Amino acid sequence: MHLSNSEARAFLIQHHGLGQKSPSTKAAIMKLFDKLHCIQYDPLNVVGRNPDLVIQARIENYDPKIFHQLIYHDRQLIDGWDKMMAIYPIGDWPYFDVIRRCHGRGTKSTLAYRNSLDALDLTEGLLDLIEKGGPLQSSKLPSKSTNKGSWGHRKLTSAGLDYLYAVGKICVSDKINTQKIYDLTDRVVPKSVLDHPPVFPDTEKGLRDFIKWYIFRRIDTMGLLWNKNGGAWLGYYIEKKKDRLPYIEELIKEEKITPIYIGDIKEPFYITRDNLKDLKSSLTSKKRPDKSGSPNIRFLGPLDNFMWDRGLIEAVFNFKYRWEVYTPVDKREFGYYVLPILYGDSLVGRIEFDYYRQGQDLSIKNTWYEKNFTPDENFTKAFQEELMHFENYLKKI
């Protein structure tokens, strides 16, 4: 199957829920997770944190408090490791045993590198403290310092909590801003989920089955994904092209995914069976993301699922994007925390807002438009409307 670039763009926008916004309900947010599987978490807060930026681009009148309730009160979502730090449906918890085992080993290696393995001696005491005293915030614990370093915790108790969280013995039961509050896993994850039989046993076959599932899941998340190394493949076991290839070939043979070509791009893209049905349906009915015929504008978070594979975005949308938050000031092309601007089915520019804090007016530091794009009256009207929606969302944080 061969798609034009415009057909691929329209499908990707539709798949990622970036056309018409859904109503601000818990059901709509959970439906979004059914499609995206996870949203990457990042603690940086310029105009909201990444999960809020992702959801506000897809949900009308989005209220972050609803999202918080879904995670920490309704327990329908949970913090965990997927594509880096992430939030995913709590029903996926049993599928990530492999990641927790691997992340535990990685955390232990980090502690060894920092000469902080003494933190492991504190874990039983920390578990006992949580069991008897209830949810625990690491900042409330006194502890001697670990060796100084640029990265990682300075307190052994915090490092010990990190290890317990990595292996799944404790979970994030709530957050105060970026401060995690931990509780025992069996007081956060429902018993029906914890009692689920092992999905991927700790065997060689179990690991292979997990990797194949994980690759399929990532392709399903992205809608269309090639086998070139990039941000969409971040995570344990799947980051290297040569390691993914045999599993991709196996998934093709099993007819769970299908190769597709886009425009004059030589590299094949892959699509899952269900997403292929959606694609064919959209092509048959000639649907486009904006059903009203008036292009919408969306301000996208730098770590939005849609932007995970920046090489793919450049190839399909002709838009080169680099997140410059960790780039030295004198080497930045644009700015510290710059959001791509999606207009209809095109990425037409970038916008950088000033830090927003409650009670302030939303302020734009700068906007940059692509060389082949000139804002017209329709764009200006849509821009002002989305800017108003964006500011309303920020007032609810």
N, C-alpha and C positions, 0 to 999 in steps of 0.2 A: 504494500500500500504506500502511496506517495501523497504527501500533503504539500500544499503551498505554504509559504511562511505565514500568510494571513490566516489560513485555515488553522494552522498550529497555534497561532497567537490567540485566536478566538476560543479554541478548545481549552487552552491552558487557563485563560481568564475565567471561563465558565467553571472549569474543574476546581479552581482555587476559590470559588465563591466571590469573585471580585466584580461581578456584574451588578445586578440588582441586590441591594442589601436586604437581609432578613430582619424580621422584627426582633426587638430586644427581649428575648425570653430564654429561660434555661434550656428549653427544648431545642431552640435554634442554635445555641452554642454547642450543645451536645451533638447535634447533627453536623455541625462544622467539624468537630473532632472525629466523627465517623468518616469524614472525607480526608482530613489532613493527618489523622492518627496522633500527632503530637504537635505542640508548639514549643519552640526553643525558649528557655528562660535565660534572661540576662539581667543582672541587678542594676545596670545603668538606667537612670531616670532623668531624661532631658524633657521629653513631652510624654511621659508615661513609659513604663517598661515594655519590653518587646511583646509579651503576650497581650497586653492591652492594645498595643499598636496593631497587632495582627487582627484582633477581634473587631476593633473599631472600624477597620476598613471593610468589614463584611456585615456588621450588625448595625441596624438603624437605632439611633438614640442609645447607644451602648452605655451601660452602667457597670463599671468595674466591680461594684459591690456584689452583683449577681454572680460574676465569675468567682469571686472570693468564696461565696457561699457554696458554689458547686464543688470547690476543692476541699474546703476546710470545715464545712458543716454537713452538706449532703453526701460527701465522700463519693462523688461520681467521678472525680478526677484526682490525680495524685502527682506529687513531685517525684521525679526519678531520672535516671540516665537513659537517654535514647539517642537522639541527635544532640550530643553534648548534654548539658543540664536542660531538662524539659519537663513539660506537664503532659500527661497522657491519661486516657480512660483507665479507671482503677481495675476494670475487668482484664486489662492487659498485664497486670502485675505478674501472674504465673509465667507468662511468656518471657519475662526478662530475668529469670534466675541466672541464665548464662552471663548476662551483662553484670549482674551483681557479683557473681563469683570473680569475673575478670576485673571489675572495678575494685573489688576488695584486694586482689593481688597487686593492682597498680597503686592503690593507696598505701599498702604496706611497703612497697618499694620506695615510694616517695618519703615515707617516714624514715626508712633506713638511710636514704640519701641525705636527709636533714638531721641525721643522728637523733631522731625523736622516737625510736621504737619503744621507749619507756611509756609512751601514750597507750600502748596495747595493754600494759599492766593495769591501767585504770578502767578498762572497759567493763569488767564484771561489777565493779563498784558503781559505775555510772548507770548500768542497767538496774541495779538494786535501788539506786537513788530515784530513778524515774518510776520504777514499779511502786515504790512506797510513797513518793512525794508528788507524783503526777507529772504532766508535761514540763519540760525543762528548756530554758533558754541558755545557750552557752555563755552569753555575756554575764550571766548572774553567778557563774562559777569562778571562784578564785583558783589560781593554779600557778605553779612556777613556770617561767618562760622556757620555751624551747630555744635552740640556737637561733641567732638572728639570721634573717634572710629576707630577700625582697618579696618572696611569694610564700603563701601558706600561713598557717596559724602560728602565733607566738605563744599560745597556751597549750599545754599538754592535754588538758581536759577537752578543749575544742578539737584538737587533733583526734582524740579518742572518740568523740562524738561523730566526727567525720567518718572514721573507719566503721563504726557501728551502722551509720547511715548507708555507707557504700555497700556493705554486705547484706543490708536489709533487715537488721535486727531492730532498728528504730526507723521511724518515718517522720516527715515533716507534718505535724498536726495543725500548725497554723504559722502565720508570718506576721510580724509587726514591721512594716516597711520591708527591709531586706533581711531582718533578723529572723532566723528560723527558730521555731519552737518544736522540740522533739518529743515524741511519745513512743511507747512500745508499739511495734508493728501490729500486734494482735488487738490493739485498742484503736487502730486507724483503719486497717484493711478488714473488710467484712469477713466473717468466718467462712462463708460460702466461697469466697475467692481464695482464702488461705488454704482451704481444704481441697482445692482443685488438684487432681493428680498431676505429677510432674509432666510438663509438656515436652521439655527437652532434657532428658536425663543427663547426668554428668558422665557421659561416655563419648567415645569418638563419633559414633553415629548420631548421638544427641546433639553434639556440636555442629555436625554437618547439616542436620535437619534445621537447626536454629539459623545458621548462616543463610541457607536457602530461603527460609521464611523471612528473615530480616531484609534480604535483598528484594524479595517480592514486595514486602511492605513499603520499602523506600520508593520503589517504582510506582506503586499504587498511590503513595502520598503525593508524588510529584506530577502524576498524570502522564507525562512523557519524560523519559530520562534516558540519556545515553550512558555508555560505559567509559566515559572519560573521567579521570580523577577531578574532583572538585568538591565544593562545600556540601552538595547534596549527599555525598557518600561518607561524611564524617561519622565516626562511631567505631566501636571495636569490631575487628575482623573484616570489615568491608571497604577499607579505605584504598586498597591497591587494586588496580584494574586487572592484573593477571590473576589475583586471588578470586575476583568476582566472576571471571569469564566462564569457568566450568559450571558454575551454578546457574548462570544466565542461559547457557546452552541447554542445561537440563530442564529449566523452566520452559524454554521454547519447545523442546521435545514433548513435554507434558501438556503443551498448548495452554499454559497458564499465562504466558506473555507472548506478544507478537512484535516482531521488528517492523518499524515504520521509518520511511525516509521523508525528510523535510527539505523542500527547496533544492538548492544545490549543495547542501551539506552532505559530505561523504559518509560521515559516521552515522550508523543506524541508531534510532531511538527505540525504546521499548515501552509497551503499553499493556496493562493487564486486560484480561478477558472482559471484565465488567466495564472497564473504562473504554474499551474498544466499542462496546455497544452504545455507550453514551456518545462517543465521537461520531459513529455512523449515523446515529439519530440526529445529532446536531447538523451534520452535513446534509442529510436528506431534507430536513425542515428549514435549512439555511438560517438557523438561529444565530444571533449574535449576543454578546454579553449584555448589551443595553437594549432591552425590548422596546423602549419608548422611542428609539431612534435618535435620542439626544445623548451624546457621549457624557459619561460620568467621569468624575475625577476621584482618585483615591491617593492618599498619602500613605506610602508603604514603609513599614519599619525596616531598618537595615538588615534584620535577621528574619524578615517575613519568609515563610515557606516558599512563596513565589520567587524570592530572590536567592534562595539557597545556592543554586548553581549559576554563578555569575558568567561562566563561559557559555552556558546554554542560553542565558538571557542575551548575551552579546550576539550569539550566532542567530537566534530566532527573532529577537526584537531590535537588533542593531543598536544596542544601548550598553555602553561600557560603564560598569559601576564598581567602585572600590570603596569599602568601608574604611574611612581614614581615622577612626577614633584612636587607634594606637600608632598612627603615623606622626612623626615629629612635625611640629607646626610649620617649620620652614620647608617641609617637603610635601605638604598637603596641596592638592590641586583645587579642592573645594573647601570642605570644612570638617569640623569635629564630628558632628552627629547629623548627617545629611540624609533626608528621606527622598527616595525616588518618587516622581509624580507620574501616575498612570492616568492617561486620558483616552477613554474609549479602549481601543486595543493597541495603544502605543505608549511607550515610555518616553515622555517628551521633555523631561527636565528633572531638576533637583530642588529641594527646598530645605533650608536650615532655619529652625526656630531658636529663639533664645530659650534658656532654661525657664520652664514654667513652674511656678509655685502658686499654691492656692491664694486667691485674692488679687492676683496680678492679671493684667491684660495680656493676651497672647501677642507676642511680638515676633516678627520675621526678621532674621538677620540678613538673609540673602536668598535669592532664587537664581537658578541658572537654567537656560533652555537649550535644547539641542540645536545645532547649527541649521538643521533643515526644518525647524519648527518656529512659526511666528504666531504668538497668541492673537486670537481674533475675538470678536464680541461674544461668540458662543462659549469659547474657552473662559473668558473673563467672568462670565455669569456663573458657569459651573464651578470655577475656582472659588468665587466668593461664597457660593452655597456650601461647598465642602469645607471651606475655612470656618464657616459658622458652625457646622456640625462638629468639626474637630475641636473647636473651642468649647462647645457644650459638653463634649465627652471629657475634656480635661477638667472642667469645673466639678465633675462627679468623682474625680480620683481622691 
